[in-house]
Amino acid sequence: MLPSAQLGFHLQPLLEQLHQDELSKFKALLRTLSLKDEFQHISLTEVEEADGKQLAEILTNRCPSCWVETVTIQVFDKMNRTDLSERAKDEFRGKQKQAHTLSPVCPLPRIPEGKQDKYRNTLKKKFGQIGKNLRPGPSENVHIAPQRCEALIPFCNPKMLAGPFPHTAVLQGPAGAGRTTPAERPTSLNDQHILPFWVDLCSVFDSNRNLTFLDISQSFLSTSSVRVLCEKIASAASSLQKVILKNLSPADAYRNICLALGGLETLTHLTFQGNDQDDLLPPLCEVLRHPKCNLQYLRLASCSATTEQWATLSSCLKISQSLTCLNLTANEFPGEAAKGLCRTLSHPKCFLQRLSLENCHLTEANCKELSSALIVSQRLTHLCLAKNALGDRGVKLLCEGLSYPECQLQTLVLWCCSIASGGCFHLSKLLRQNSRLTHLDLGLNHIGITGLKFLCESLKKPLCNLRCLWLWGCAISPVCCADLSSALQSNQNLITLDLGQNFLGYSGIKMLCDALKLQSCPLRTVRLKIDESVFRIRKLLEEIKESNPQLTIESDHQGPKHSRPSSRDFIF
């Protein structure tokens, strides 16, 4: 193992202080705080089997050090292990002081009195020239803050450890992105010096009518910075179509920016993500109720809200005729909030077509209301329930609603939902009944031999309309492949099959060959866990490609790098 010195603190002794139950909770919280691919590329099995020392090796050697430092402290705080988070902070501060002693940071030079306007005009001219050089043609007015102007914006969070951390804000026009990098930790004096440059940067809303994408992430915004940004957004004739706000501090930055977006007719995509979104729903509901609101996609992740606030949002969903995609990943609904959302789905004026309730702590008890909503909903076609412990009985309740001819659902994601063979039995019955369901993700469920047999029986039936089936990491063994091969030779609709993270071996792949070699097989993409170092397996793959050139075989070595494999088909 590489020494933990590459982090700001020694991770291994901290993790070894956790009991087994605490270590399991630590692992679960890590995945919820992995926003991109910092941790998701590591297989679930490898993480689950790791002890404290092994987990420290995984995080230190295979994850971004900045992310590990920040998230480790956040997780310890969530677990009420402040003793460990304080130890990590103290060690980190000690190393930072030592680093600054060896290599002091030069302060931002003060602009001479009377030359601020001249400097401001020069800066604008240089930004404009950089935009012309990088993007000739229609986008030649795009403003870009180059990396050498590092000290322009106060983007280091004072609540976190002493920086600097690689936080980024992105301003994106139709031809690409302009990027600003963080300054040192802000003080009132720094803010006084930096604010004129921030005003210059925000003038892009006045001067560039082509600006359509604004992304502010991992950032601290001072009160004055937020005020300037909001004034520019509200007053300028903005063409913004997509806005992303992730992990901002202080918490009221979300609220203030949200209020500034109200009435912006061009805005169609809006994302809020972070752990400090207190009181965000009231201003968000004002945006949705605005007569000029044309929002089509809304992502609201990890939001702290009361039952009453969720009820207000549900009411707004009955009013908005433009909102068709709602992503509520990683929200915990208090009280009757989940029931209220299900009742909204049943309302004839609810226009939602795609809904994600991933990792929302839903259980079997919530499936009855969801099932009823699926029967009545006139427009819902995509539903993601990933990472909720629904179990086999929850799946049975969902299938009752899905079996009605009025149900419009086409895509159902049940990734990591504690489903076993019993759930597959109910899904198999559903798929034989001419259901509208065409995309089904059962990844990371232990369906085993019996569960796959049930699914194979439905695939053989002519009324089965399934086109994409994801069985990533479902404990499928080589002995299952005979049934699967037989089903594939009969099925005429399935075009995508994901068998990644299932050890099929040479014998399993050989049995599948009988179906995959057939040019009459409708499959276009198959994902397999393949050991290409085995000569016999390589030869089998070559034979399949030669006999059926229209088939693409994807090799799955580690697992989904960015997210579950079905994400790209959910199309948020």
C-alpha positions in Angstrom: 0.0 0.0 0.0 1.2 3.5 -0.8 1.7 5.5 2.4 -1.3 7.5 3.5 0.9 10.6 3.6 -0.3 11.3 0.1 -3.6 12.3 1.9 -3.7 15.1 4.4 -4.1 12.5 7.2 -3.4 8.8 7.9 -6.6 7.0 7.0 -5.9 3.5 8.1 -5.7 4.0 11.8 -9.0 6.0 11.7 -10.9 3.3 9.9 -9.5 0.6 12.2 -11.2 2.5 15.1 -14.6 1.6 13.6 -16.6 -1.5 14.8 -17.9 -3.8 12.0 -21.4 -2.2 12.0 -19.8 1.2 11.8 -17.5 0.2 9.0 -20.5 -1.1 7.0 -22.3 2.2 7.5 -19.1 4.1 6.5 -19.0 2.1 3.2 -22.7 2.8 2.5 -22.3 6.5 3.1 -19.3 6.7 0.8 -21.4 5.5 -2.1 -24.1 8.1 -1.5 -21.5 10.9 -1.5 -19.8 9.7 -4.7 -21.3 12.2 -7.2 -19.4 11.2 -10.3 -17.0 8.2 -10.6 -14.8 8.8 -7.6 -15.9 5.5 -5.9 -18.5 3.9 -8.2 -15.8 2.3 -10.4 -14.8 0.0 -7.5 -16.9 -3.2 -7.4 -19.4 -3.5 -4.6 -18.2 -7.0 -3.6 -14.6 -5.8 -3.2 -15.7 -2.9 -0.9 -18.1 -5.1 1.1 -15.4 -7.7 1.9 -12.7 -5.1 2.8 -11.7 -4.6 6.4 -10.5 -1.2 7.7 -6.9 -1.7 6.4 -8.0 -2.9 3.0 -10.6 -0.1 2.6 -7.9 2.4 3.4 -5.7 0.9 0.7 -8.6 1.0 -1.8 -9.4 4.7 -1.1 -5.8 5.8 -0.9 -4.6 4.1 -4.1 -7.7 4.2 -6.4 -9.7 7.3 -5.5 -9.0 11.1 -5.9 -7.2 12.2 -2.7 -9.1 15.4 -2.5 -12.4 13.5 -2.6 -11.2 11.0 0.0 -10.1 13.8 2.4 -13.4 15.7 2.1 -15.8 12.8 2.2 -14.1 10.9 5.0 -14.6 13.8 7.3 -18.2 14.3 6.1 -19.0 10.6 6.7 -17.5 10.6 10.2 -19.6 13.6 11.0 -22.8 11.9 9.7 -21.9 8.9 11.9 -21.5 11.1 14.9 -17.9 10.0 15.2 -16.7 13.6 15.6 -13.7 12.3 17.6 -12.4 10.7 14.3 -13.3 13.7 12.1 -11.5 16.1 14.6 -8.4 13.8 14.6 -8.4 14.0 10.8 -8.8 17.7 10.7 -6.1 18.3 13.3 -3.7 16.2 11.4 -4.6 17.9 8.1 -4.2 21.4 9.5 -0.7 20.4 10.9 0.4 19.3 7.5 -1.0 22.3 5.8 0.8 24.7 8.3 4.1 22.8 7.6 3.5 23.0 3.8 2.8 26.7 4.0 5.9 27.3 6.1 8.0 25.6 3.5 6.2 27.2 0.5 4.3 30.4 1.5 1.5 31.6 -0.7 2.0 35.0 -2.3 -0.9 37.4 -1.5 -3.1 38.9 -4.2 -1.5 42.2 -5.3 -3.4 45.3 -4.5 -4.5 47.4 -7.5 -3.2 50.9 -7.2 -5.8 53.6 -6.5 -7.3 55.1 -9.7 -6.3 52.2 -11.9 -9.2 49.8 -11.2 -11.3 50.9 -14.2 -8.3 50.5 -16.5 -7.5 47.1 -15.2 -11.1 46.1 -15.5 -11.2 47.0 -19.2 -8.0 45.3 -19.9 -9.3 42.1 -18.2 -12.5 42.2 -20.3 -10.5 42.7 -23.5 -8.2 39.7 -22.6 -11.1 37.4 -21.8 -12.8 38.3 -25.1 -9.6 37.7 -27.1 -9.1 34.3 -25.5 -12.7 33.4 -26.5 -12.0 34.4 -30.1 -8.8 32.4 -30.2 -10.5 29.2 -28.8 -13.8 29.5 -30.6 -13.8 31.3 -33.9 -17.1 31.9 -35.6 -20.5 32.3 -33.9 -19.1 31.9 -30.4 -16.4 34.5 -30.6 -17.9 36.6 -27.8 -17.7 33.8 -25.2 -15.9 35.0 -22.0 -13.4 32.7 -20.4 -11.5 33.0 -17.2 -8.1 31.4 -17.8 -6.4 29.3 -15.2 -3.6 31.8 -14.6 -6.2 34.2 -13.1 -6.6 31.8 -10.2 -7.3 34.4 -7.6 -10.4 35.9 -9.2 -13.2 34.1 -7.3 -13.6 33.2 -3.6 -14.5 29.5 -4.2 -12.9 27.7 -1.2 -15.4 26.7 1.5 -14.3 28.1 4.9 -16.3 25.3 6.6 -14.0 22.7 5.1 -10.3 22.1 5.8 -7.7 24.6 4.9 -7.3 24.4 1.1 -6.7 24.8 -1.7 -9.0 22.1 -3.1 -9.7 21.8 -6.8 -13.2 23.3 -6.9 -14.6 24.5 -10.3 -17.3 26.8 -11.6 -18.2 26.5 -15.3 -19.8 29.0 -17.6 -20.7 27.2 -20.8 -21.9 28.6 -24.1 -23.1 26.6 -27.2 -19.5 25.8 -28.3 -18.0 24.7 -25.0 -17.0 25.7 -21.5 -15.1 28.5 -19.9 -13.7 27.6 -16.5 -12.7 29.6 -13.4 -10.5 28.1 -10.7 -10.6 28.8 -7.0 -8.9 31.6 -5.0 -7.5 31.3 -1.6 -9.9 31.1 1.4 -11.9 34.3 1.4 -11.7 37.0 4.0 -13.4 40.4 4.0 -10.2 42.0 2.7 -9.9 39.4 0.0 -13.6 39.8 -0.9 -13.0 43.6 -1.2 -10.2 43.0 -3.7 -11.7 40.2 -5.7 -15.3 41.5 -6.0 -14.5 43.9 -8.9 -13.1 40.9 -10.9 -16.2 38.8 -10.0 -18.4 41.7 -11.3 -16.4 41.6 -14.5 -16.9 37.9 -14.9 -20.6 38.1 -14.2 -20.9 40.8 -17.0 -20.9 37.8 -19.3 -24.7 37.7 -18.8 -24.9 41.2 -20.3 -22.4 40.8 -23.2 -22.9 37.2 -24.3 -26.4 36.4 -25.5 -25.2 32.9 -26.5 -24.6 31.7 -23.0 -26.9 28.8 -22.3 -25.2 26.7 -19.6 -24.2 27.7 -16.1 -22.5 25.2 -13.7 -21.4 26.3 -10.2 -20.1 23.3 -8.2 -18.0 22.5 -5.1 -17.9 26.2 -4.2 -18.1 28.8 -1.5 -19.8 32.1 -2.6 -19.6 35.1 -0.4 -22.7 37.1 0.3 -21.6 39.9 -2.1 -20.7 37.3 -4.8 -24.2 35.8 -4.6 -25.8 39.2 -4.7 -23.9 40.2 -7.8 -24.6 36.9 -9.6 -28.3 37.1 -8.8 -28.6 40.7 -9.9 -27.0 39.9 -13.3 -29.1 36.8 -13.9 -32.3 38.7 -13.0 -31.6 41.9 -14.9 -29.9 40.6 -18.1 -31.7 39.3 -21.1 -30.4 35.9 -20.4 -30.5 32.9 -22.7 -29.7 30.4 -20.0 -31.2 27.0 -20.7 -29.4 24.7 -18.2 -28.3 25.6 -14.6 -26.4 23.2 -12.3 -25.7 24.1 -8.6 -23.8 21.4 -6.7 -22.4 21.5 -3.1 -22.5 25.2 -2.5 -21.9 27.1 0.7 -23.4 28.9 2.4 -26.7 27.1 2.3 -28.8 30.3 1.4 -26.8 30.5 -1.9 -29.2 27.9 -3.4 -32.3 29.8 -2.3 -31.1 33.2 -3.6 -30.0 31.9 -7.0 -33.2 30.0 -7.3 -35.3 33.1 -6.7 -33.2 34.9 -9.4 -34.1 32.2 -11.9 -37.9 32.8 -11.5 -39.5 33.9 -14.7 -36.6 32.9 -16.9 -38.5 31.6 -20.0 -35.4 30.0 -21.6 -34.6 27.8 -18.6 -35.5 24.1 -19.3 -33.0 22.2 -17.1 -32.3 22.8 -13.4 -30.2 20.8 -11.0 -29.8 21.3 -7.2 -27.5 18.9 -5.4 -25.8 19.1 -1.9 -26.3 18.5 1.7 -27.2 22.0 2.9 -30.3 22.8 0.8 -32.4 23.9 3.7 -35.6 25.9 2.8 -35.0 25.4 -0.9 -38.4 24.0 -1.8 -40.4 27.2 -1.1 -38.5 29.4 -3.6 -38.3 26.4 -6.1 -42.1 26.2 -5.9 -42.3 29.9 -6.7 -40.3 29.2 -9.9 -42.6 26.3 -10.9 -45.7 28.4 -10.3 -44.4 31.4 -12.4 -46.6 31.8 -15.5 -43.4 32.0 -17.7 -41.8 28.8 -16.3 -40.8 26.4 -19.1 -38.8 24.0 -16.9 -38.7 20.5 -18.4 -36.1 18.7 -16.2 -35.6 19.2 -12.5 -33.1 17.3 -10.3 -33.3 17.8 -6.6 -30.8 15.6 -4.8 -30.2 15.3 -1.0 -32.7 18.0 -0.1 -33.7 18.7 3.5 -37.5 19.4 3.5 -40.5 19.0 5.7 -43.6 17.0 4.9 -45.5 20.3 4.3 -42.8 21.5 1.8 -42.9 18.2 -0.1 -46.7 18.6 -0.2 -46.3 22.0 -1.7 -44.0 20.7 -4.4 -46.5 17.9 -5.2 -49.2 20.6 -5.7 -46.9 22.4 -8.1 -46.5 19.3 -10.2 -50.2 19.4 -10.9 -49.8 23.0 -12.2 -46.7 22.7 -14.3 -47.4 21.6 -17.9 -43.8 21.8 -19.0 -42.1 19.6 -16.3 -41.8 16.1 -17.7 -38.6 14.8 -15.9 -38.2 14.8 -12.2 -35.1 13.3 -10.5 -35.4 13.1 -6.7 -32.4 10.9 -6.1 -31.1 10.5 -2.5 -34.0 12.2 -0.7 -35.7 10.9 2.4 -39.4 11.6 2.5 -40.7 12.3 6.0 -44.2 11.4 7.2 -46.7 11.1 4.4 -44.5 12.9 1.8 -44.1 9.8 -0.3 -47.8 9.0 -0.4 -48.5 12.6 -1.4 -46.1 12.3 -4.4 -47.8 9.0 -5.5 -51.2 10.7 -5.3 -49.8 13.5 -7.5 -48.7 10.9 -10.2 -52.3 9.8 -10.3 -53.6 13.4 -11.0 -54.8 13.9 -14.6 -52.9 17.3 -14.8 -49.6 15.8 -13.8 -47.4 15.8 -16.9 -44.4 13.8 -15.5 -43.1 11.2 -17.9 -39.8 10.2 -16.2 -39.3 9.9 -12.4 -36.3 8.8 -10.4 -36.7 7.9 -6.7 -33.3 6.3 -6.5 -31.9 5.8 -2.9 -35.0 7.5 -1.3 -35.3 4.9 1.5 -38.5 3.4 0.0 -39.7 0.0 1.2 -42.3 -2.6 0.5 -44.8 -0.3 2.3 -44.5 2.4 -0.4 -45.1 0.0 -3.3 -48.8 -0.2 -2.8 -49.2 3.6 -3.4 -46.8 3.4 -6.3 -48.7 0.5 -7.8 -52.0 2.4 -7.7 -50.3 5.4 -9.3 -49.0 3.3 -12.1 -52.5 2.2 -13.0 -54.0 5.7 -13.2 -51.0 7.7 -14.5 -51.6 8.7 -18.1 -48.1 9.8 -18.9 -45.4 8.1 -16.7 -43.2 5.9 -18.9 -39.9 5.7 -17.0 -39.6 4.9 -13.3 -36.3 4.4 -11.4 -36.5 2.8 -7.9 -32.8 1.8 -7.7 -31.2 1.4 -4.3 -34.4 1.0 -2.3 -35.0 -2.2 -0.2 -38.3 -3.2 -1.9 -37.8 -6.9 -1.7 -39.8 -9.6 -3.5 -43.1 -8.6 -1.8 -42.6 -5.0 -3.0 -42.0 -6.2 -6.5 -45.3 -8.3 -6.3 -47.2 -5.1 -5.4 -45.6 -3.2 -8.3 -46.4 -5.9 -10.8 -50.1 -5.7 -9.8 -50.2 -2.2 -11.1 -48.0 -2.9 -14.1 -50.4 -5.7 -15.2 -53.2 -3.3 -15.9 -53.6 -2.4 -19.6 -54.0 1.3 -18.6 -50.4 1.3 -17.3 -48.1 3.3 -19.6 -44.7 2.3 -18.0 -42.0 1.2 -20.4 -38.8 1.4 -18.3 -38.4 0.1 -14.8 -35.1 0.3 -12.9 -34.9 -2.0 -9.9 -31.1 -1.9 -9.5 -30.0 -3.1 -6.0 -33.5 -3.5 -4.6 -33.0 -6.7 -2.5 -34.9 -8.8 -5.0 -34.4 -12.6 -5.1 -36.1 -15.4 -7.1 -39.5 -14.6 -5.8 -39.5 -11.2 -7.3 -38.4 -12.7 -10.7 -41.4 -15.0 -10.5 -43.8 -12.0 -10.4 -41.9 -10.2 -13.1 -42.0 -13.2 -15.3 -45.8 -13.5 -15.0 -46.0 -9.8 -15.9 -43.8 -10.1 -19.0 -45.9 -12.9 -20.5 -49.1 -10.7 -20.4 -48.3 -8.3 -23.3 -47.1 -5.7 -20.8 -45.8 -2.4 -22.2 -42.6 -2.9 -20.3 -39.6 -2.9 -22.7 -36.6 -2.0 -20.4 -36.0 -3.8 -17.2 -32.9 -3.3 -14.9 -32.4 -6.0 -12.2 -28.7 -5.4 -11.6 -27.1 -6.1 -8.3 -30.0 -8.3 -7.1 -29.2 -11.9 -6.1 -31.7 -13.6 -8.4 -29.5 -16.8 -8.9 -30.4 -19.9 -10.9 -34.1 -20.0 -10.0 -34.7 -16.4 -10.7 -33.1 -16.6 -14.1 -35.2 -19.6 -15.0 -38.3 -17.6 -14.3 -37.1 -14.8 -16.6 -36.0 -17.2 -19.3 -39.5 -18.7 -19.4 -41.0 -15.3 -20.1 -38.4 -14.4 -22.8 -39.6 -17.5 -24.7 -43.2 -16.2 -24.9 -44.3 -14.3 -28.0 -46.1 -11.7 -26.0 -42.9 -10.6 -24.1 -42.0 -7.1 -25.4 -38.8 -6.8 -23.4 -36.1 -5.1 -25.5 -33.4 -4.4 -22.9 -32.6 -6.5 -19.9 -29.8 -5.7 -17.4 -28.7 -8.5 -15.1 -25.4 -7.0 -13.9 -24.0 -8.7 -10.8 -27.0 -11.0 -10.3 -25.2 -14.2 -9.1 -25.7 -15.9 -12.5 -23.5 -19.0 -12.8 -22.4 -21.1 -15.8 -25.2 -23.7 -15.1 -27.8 -21.0 -15.9 -26.5 -20.5 -19.4 -28.3 -23.4 -21.0 -31.7 -21.9 -20.1 -30.6 -18.5 -21.2 -29.3 -19.8 -24.6 -32.6 -21.6 -25.2 -34.6 -18.4 -24.4 -32.4 -16.3 -26.7 -33.0 -18.6 -29.6 -36.8 -18.2 -29.2 -37.0 -14.5 -28.4 -37.5 -12.0 -31.2 -37.4 -8.7 -29.4 -34.5 -8.5 -27.0 -31.7 -6.2 -28.4 -29.6 -5.5 -25.3 -28.6 -8.0 -22.6 -26.2 -7.1 -19.8 -24.6 -10.1 -18.0 -21.6 -8.1 -16.6 -20.1 -9.1 -13.2 -21.5 -12.6 -13.5 -18.8 -15.3 -13.7 -19.9 -17.5 -16.6 -16.5 -19.0 -17.5 -15.7 -20.8 -20.7 -18.5 -23.4 -20.3 -21.2 -20.7 -19.8 -20.1 -18.6 -22.7 -19.8 -21.7 -24.9 -23.5 -22.5 -24.2 -24.5 -18.9 -25.0 -22.6 -19.3 -28.3 -25.4 -21.4 -29.8 -27.7 -18.5 -29.6 -25.3 -15.6 -30.2 -23.9 -17.1 -33.4 -27.3 -17.1 -35.1 -27.9 -14.1 -37.4 -31.6 -14.5 -36.7 -30.9 -13.5 -33.1 -32.2 -10.0 -32.6 -29.5 -9.1 -30.0 -27.3 -6.1 -30.9 -25.4 -5.7 -27.7 -24.2 -8.2 -25.1 -22.1 -7.4 -22.0 -20.1 -10.2 -20.5 -17.5 -10.6 -17.8 -14.7 -12.0 -19.9 -11.3 -13.3 -19.1 -9.7 -12.5 -22.5 -6.4 -14.0 -21.3 -8.0 -17.5 -21.8 -7.3 -18.6 -25.3 -10.4 -20.7 -25.6 -12.6 -17.8 -24.7 -10.9 -15.5 -27.2 -11.5 -18.1 -29.9 -15.2 -18.4 -29.0 -15.6 -14.6 -29.2 -13.9 -14.6 -32.6 -16.3 -17.3 -33.8 -19.3 -15.3 -32.6 -18.2 -12.1 -34.3 -17.5 -14.0 -37.6 -20.9 -15.7 -37.6 -22.9 -12.7 -36.3 -21.1 -9.4 -37.3 -24.1 -7.3 -36.3 -23.6 -8.3 -32.6 -21.4 -6.1 -30.3 -19.9 -7.9 -27.4 -18.8 -5.5 -24.6 -16.3 -6.8 -22.0 -17.0 -5.9 -18.4 -13.9 -6.1 -16.3 -14.7 -3.9 -13.2 -18.2 -2.7 -13.4 -20.0 0.6 -14.3 -17.4 3.3 -14.3 -19.8 6.2 -14.0 -23.1 4.7 -13.0 -25.3 1.7 -13.5 -25.3 0.4 -17.1 -28.9 1.3 -17.7 -28.5 5.0 -17.0 -27.9 6.0 -20.6 -31.2 4.4 -21.6 -33.1 6.2 -18.9 -32.3 9.5 -20.7 -32.6 12.2 -18.1 
